Amino acid sequence: MTSTHEVDVAAHAEALCKIIERLLHGRGPVVQGAVLVDLTAMYFAGHHPAVREECITEFVKAMRELIPVNEAIIFEREGGKPAGWEIQ
């Protein structure tokens, strides 16, 4: 069962993500990546070094779990996968 606090955190995070997405839209992958790396570094700089590596590991795990979810959202919004997406 999801607590009210978890729902509030999720709703707040989703709202902030929508704002940040609009700010980054159209800026290109290099600029987007640079902004996200800097924000992520600021986030981890606020964690004590004794727990930082564990936090990074959990962060990357959560990010990897969200990639397919967000990929599906993007493909739906854009009307499918871009040409050549399946070719590596």
N, C-alpha and C positions, 0 to 999 in steps of 0.2 A: 504494500500500500504506500502511496506517495503522500508525504506530509505537506501541509500547507506551506511551510517554509521552502521545501524543495520546488513546489509549483511556483512560488514567488520568485525564487532565484532563477528558475528556467525562463519564466516570462520576462524578467528583467534582462537576462542575458540575450534572449531572442530579440528584444527591442533594441538593445545596444548593437547587436550584430547587424541589424537592418540599417541602422544609422551609419555604421562603419562601412558596410557594403556600398552604400550610396556614395560615401566619400572616396572610396577606392575605385569605383566603377570607371572604366575607361582610362585608367592611369598606366596600364601596361603591367606585365608580370614582374619586371625588374623593380619598378617603384612599389608595387603592391608587396612584393616579397621583402623589400628593404624596410617598409613600414611595419610589417608583421614581425619581422625578426627583431627590430628595435623594441617594439611593444612587448614582445615575449621576453627579451633580455631584461627589460625594466621589471617585468613581473617576477622573474626568477631572482633578480638582484635583491628583491625584498624578502627573500627566504634566507634563513640562516644557512651558512655553508654546510652545516652538519646534516641538513635534510634536503639540500638543494638537488643532489643527484637523484634521490628517490622521487622528488616532485617532478623533475624533468622526465623521468621514466614513466610516471603515471600520466603526465601531460601528453607525451608522445603516444602512449597507449590509447588514451581517449581520443586524440586527434585521428589516429588510424581507424578507429571504430566509426568516426563521423564522416570519413572520406566517402565511402559508398553511399551513405545517406544523402550527402550534399551533392555528389555526382548525379544521383537520380533526380534531385530537385533541379539542378542546372539543365540536365538533358530534357526534362519535361518543359521547363520554361523556354528553352531554345528550340523546341520542336524536334528533338532527337540528338543523336551523337554527331559531332562534326565529321565531315568526309575524311576517311583515312584513320579514324580513331582506333580501330581494331588492329591496324598495322603498327608493328613495333620497329 
